[in-house]
Amino acid sequence: MTFARIGKSAFKKLFCIGETTGRYLCHRCIREASTRFYAVDTDRCKTAPLKGADGQTLHCLMCDEDYEVERRPCRIEGCEGDVISVDEYRGADTCHTCGREQKDE
């Protein structure tokens, strides 16, 4: 079953968030799902909504982990993301919208 086939009320009951709630990439899940033979489609694999009123924590629905984030603009041209945290695998600040490292341009 895909998310596209789940109705709005069933989606909310299953995941405790609305279907249209913004979701972001979970760096851990993306890393673990990617192999040398398969690259994850980051546009379709956003599994982590912001948690709480302050917007400083992501909660991934797949791995059930919380991640502290900073709300600041992504440095990658064309990305409108503003949810950044340290990717534990890369050891670098990474955007949860586009999945790219925040390198100085």
RAPENOR-V393924 format. One line per field, one symbol per residue. ss: DSSP state (H for helix, E for strand, C for the rest). burial: # if it has 16 or more other C-alpha atoms within 10 Angstrom, else .. A space follows every 10 residues. Layout:
# RAPENOR-V393924
ss=???
burial=???
This chain:
# RAPENOR-V393924
ss=CCHHHCCHHH HHHHHCCCCC CCEECCHHHH HHHCECCECC CCCCCCCEEE ECCCCCEEEE CCCCCEEECE ECCCCCCCCC CCEEEEECCC CEEEECCCCC ECCCC
burial=.......... #.....#.#. ..#####.## .......... .....##### #....##### #....##.#. ...###.... #######... ..######## ##...
